[in-house]
């Protein structure tokens, strides 16, 4: 078993990483639009370009590192370097400067790219630990469950902080004051892991400079993730801008809170479904359908209580779906390592995080095109968001099912006697 101290260090690092990611992901678009008064189109392009760049960078960094012998031992130190640079760059991102609108747009784009550059290294290293640290399949599932739950726990903290950011009358310096302690905690959590040699427990494998990525196992999961982040998860990008359909008051903070608070329970719900007969099919279809229905309900509307309840259901189902994705992805990577004797953790998880970020960049483009129509409750804008949600859910169900079948066949092949 992995020593508790190692699991605790992983958990602390993942919480801090998730806090920074969640704060920037949930609130930067609103901050730039409502506080700094950029246009919706400018905000959309900043998100799309920075996320797209970050996704490509993930793959490039992983390709470079994966060709180096013994990279497994470097991972804890890499997450410390990435954490330090991420902490500094996120502070700069939320530090307002008295610039003109066009110059401010370019300045924020440059800072976003700097932040994504630092975060790419931090994210790749921290995510690789999910596969490098566990010594058994049971322990691997435990790491995935803890990782997903902590991610949603961090989102809950950020969503609570959003009540100070979202709405009229906010002070421009408030986001910066909130992110300062998070940056300090990130440095404090990353430093002890850098001094550990936890990755040394994983046997080193020879490298020939080529990327040994099990694309046959990973592609269906990556397709599912792209559909989930860019289409099924599109509604989340609009939640901070939501208003009460009756009073017109901002309920963005309530919707953000509702959309993440149930995610802590989602992984445990998925775990219960996985233990049932045909558990994966039930978990995959059930969680995805609940996401689709609740997302559509948030768009077509109801009263405030109904909208918040729909956001909570969306969150629970989304947490379960996230646990399924990370569990299947980790299983594919570990199965490939057992079959070939080669580790592909950095490169494989870089493809996953790159897909997530490219999908998030796609939501930025949707935001830039549809935000004004969404705020005006134009049927064409609302219909586009609902249609994208339903298409994304359908593609996700099919791709996740295909990926699960491929992994099951691969496991059977590895376990078969020679």
VENDA-V236204 format. One record per pair of residues at least 12 apart in sequence whose C-alpha atoms are under 7 Angstrom apart, sorted by sequence separation. I is the first residue (numbers start at 1). J is the second residue. D is the distance in Angstrom with one decimal. If there is no record, write none. Layout:
BEGIN
I J D
I J D
END
This chain:
BEGIN
240 252 3.9
298 310 6.2
333 345 6.6
130 143 6.2
239 252 5.6
240 253 6.1
270 283 5.7
297 310 6.6
298 311 6.9
29 43 6.2
130 144 6.8
93 108 6.8
240 255 6.9
239 255 5.9
240 256 6.2
294 310 4.9
239 256 6.1
294 311 6.7
93 111 5.6
93 112 6.6
294 313 6.4
295 314 6.4
294 314 5.4
291 314 4.8
290 314 6.6
89 114 6.5
90 115 6.0
89 115 5.0
291 317 5.7
290 317 6.0
291 318 6.4
86 115 6.0
288 317 6.8
287 317 4.6
287 318 6.8
86 118 4.9
85 118 5.3
86 119 5.3
287 320 6.3
288 321 6.9
287 321 5.9
82 118 5.4
82 119 6.2
284 321 6.7
82 121 5.0
83 122 5.5
82 122 4.0
79 121 6.8
78 121 6.9
79 122 4.8
78 122 7.0
79 125 5.1
78 125 6.2
79 126 6.0
76 125 7.0
75 125 5.3
258 308 5.5
262 312 5.5
266 316 4.5
270 320 4.9
261 312 6.6
262 313 7.0
265 316 6.2
266 317 5.8
269 320 6.4
259 311 4.4
260 312 6.9
263 315 4.8
266 318 6.8
267 319 5.5
255 308 5.8
258 311 4.9
259 312 5.2
262 315 5.0
263 316 4.5
266 319 4.2
267 320 4.4
254 308 7.0
258 312 4.7
261 315 6.6
262 316 4.4
266 320 4.0
259 314 6.2
260 315 5.0
263 318 6.5
264 319 6.6
255 311 6.3
259 315 4.8
263 319 4.2
267 323 5.3
245 303 6.7
232 292 6.8
235 295 6.3
244 304 6.1
50 112 5.9
54 116 5.3
58 120 5.5
38 101 6.7
42 105 6.9
46 109 5.5
50 113 5.3
54 117 6.4
57 120 6.8
133 198 6.8
50 116 6.7
54 120 6.4
58 124 6.9
133 199 6.4
132 199 6.2
132 202 6.4
166 240 7.0
332 407 6.1
339 414 5.9
328 404 7.0
335 411 6.4
94 175 6.5
95 176 6.2
94 176 5.4
167 250 6.0
299 382 6.4
91 176 6.6
166 252 6.5
166 253 5.9
91 179 6.8
91 180 6.8
163 253 5.2
296 386 5.5
162 253 5.6
159 253 6.7
87 183 4.6
159 256 5.7
160 257 6.5
292 389 6.1
159 257 4.8
292 390 5.9
87 186 6.8
156 257 6.3
292 393 6.2
83 186 6.4
84 187 5.9
83 187 6.3
156 260 5.9
221 325 7.0
289 393 7.0
155 260 6.1
156 261 5.5
288 393 5.9
83 190 6.5
152 260 6.3
288 397 6.9
80 190 5.0
79 190 6.8
80 191 5.9
152 263 5.3
153 264 6.1
218 329 6.9
14 126 7.0
152 264 5.3
285 397 6.0
284 397 6.4
80 194 5.7
218 332 6.9
149 264 4.7
217 332 6.1
76 193 5.7
77 194 4.4
76 194 4.7
149 267 6.7
148 267 6.8
145 267 6.1
214 336 6.4
73 197 6.8
73 199 5.1
237 363 6.8
72 199 5.6
73 200 5.5
229 356 6.1
72 200 6.9
226 355 5.9
230 359 4.3
234 363 5.7
222 352 6.4
225 355 6.9
226 356 6.4
229 359 5.0
230 360 5.8
237 367 7.0
213 344 5.7
225 356 6.6
229 360 6.0
2 134 6.6
212 344 5.8
230 362 5.6
18 151 5.5
22 155 5.7
222 355 6.6
226 359 5.4
230 363 5.4
1 135 6.7
70 204 5.8
213 347 6.7
15 150 5.8
19 154 5.1
23 158 5.9
213 348 6.0
15 151 6.4
18 154 5.8
19 155 6.6
22 158 6.6
205 341 6.9
35 172 6.3
69 206 6.4
205 342 5.8
69 207 5.7
205 343 6.8
15 154 5.9
19 158 6.7
68 207 6.8
67 207 6.1
67 208 6.9
67 209 4.3
67 210 6.3
66 211 6.7
63 211 6.8
235 385 6.9
234 389 6.8
232 388 6.8
231 388 5.1
232 389 4.3
231 389 5.1
232 390 6.9
232 392 4.7
231 392 4.7
232 393 5.6
228 392 5.9
227 392 4.6
228 393 6.8
16 182 6.8
227 395 6.3
228 396 6.3
16 185 6.7
17 186 6.9
227 396 5.8
16 186 5.1
224 395 6.5
224 396 4.2
13 186 6.9
148 322 6.9
148 323 6.0
224 399 5.2
13 189 5.3
223 399 6.3
224 400 5.8
12 189 5.8
13 190 5.8
145 323 6.4
221 399 6.3
144 323 6.7
220 399 5.0
221 400 5.6
220 400 6.3
144 326 6.4
220 402 6.3
221 403 5.7
144 327 6.1
220 403 5.0
9 193 6.3
141 327 6.5
217 403 6.3
217 406 6.2
217 407 6.3
131 330 6.2
30 240 6.8
131 345 6.6
128 345 5.6
128 346 5.6
128 349 6.4
124 346 6.5
127 349 6.7
124 349 6.8
124 350 5.8
66 346 6.5
66 347 6.4
62 346 5.5
63 347 6.1
62 347 4.9
59 347 6.7
62 350 6.1
59 350 5.4
58 350 5.2
59 351 6.0
59 354 6.7
58 354 5.7
55 353 6.8
56 354 6.3
55 354 3.7
55 355 6.5
55 357 5.3
54 357 6.7
55 358 5.6
52 357 6.5
51 357 5.2
52 358 4.9
51 358 5.8
51 360 6.5
52 361 5.7
51 361 4.8
49 361 6.8
48 361 3.8
47 361 5.7
48 362 6.1
48 364 5.1
47 364 5.1
48 365 5.9
45 364 6.7
44 364 4.5
45 365 6.3
44 365 5.0
44 367 5.7
44 368 4.2
43 368 6.5
41 368 4.2
40 368 4.8
41 369 6.6
40 371 6.6
END
